[in-house]
């Protein structure tokens, strides 16, 4: 079948109802009622799936076979209420919990970053407080926006307050741009995070940045959350809150590969807004990010000989 034809699933993988069970389910979360600037991430899951058609079975950079070392299936989209944020979060948590009941791990495609909170709620019930490697231009630990506690800028503050995070093992990667005040960073540290800035990649290089992340998370169960705006707008224009001075796609992919061997229990790629994309630049970047995350989710089985 030509790459431009065939199933509309992620990487043209089988649907969840076509396999006996899945080790990893790719779950679409089409929701953007938590955004604070440009809307449109509700169309992100379909865009990333369409941009994933060129993905192939073997990853030569890591030696992993993401689709052969584990059964991966596309679980479709969760029906999330676009008019009621709390109801949408509950539905997302229920979906992730149901998928995880038999040990299936979830890679979610957003949607906006509000959706990290219900996934963390589901994972913490199974694993206890988890480490978070959060790759993003922004901290996402603000308190409220126009008095609203559940937005794409607040999920990790709520997660910290709810006891979902290992406060000694969380790290932001790629942050940059203006803040509201210096106290944003003080609050962020109190909530359990350290920061590897985008500028650190320029001064220290990728390997040093990855070393800092690995020292932080150690052997804790890890949730990897990738806001596509961690990339520079030149590499990912199709997003809702772009910030200049971001990572290149090469730097991002190398960072994710550096997490190999860690106990990754879940992951997401969020904030892809196709209305602002050009020639699938952002969608393709997000699809490759998802591909690397699938390799991490394969755990110690990744890289086995085929």
Buried (B, 14 or more C-beta within 10 A) or exposed (E): EEEEEEBEBBBBBBBBEEBEEBBBBBBBBBBBBBBBEBBBBBBBBBBBBBBBBEBEEEBEEBBBBBBBBBBBBBBBBBEBBEEEBEEBBBBBBEBBBEBBEEEBBBBBBBBBBBBBBBBBBBBBEBBEBBBBBBBBBBBBBBEEBEEEBBBBBBBBBBBBEEEBBBBEBBBBBBBBBEEEEEEBBEBBEEBBBBBBBBEBBEEBEBEEBBBBBBEBBEEBBBBBBBBBBBBBBEBBBBBBBBBEBBBBBEBBBBBBBBBBEBBBBBBBBBBBBBEBBEEBBBBBBBBBBBBBBBBBBBBEEBBEEE
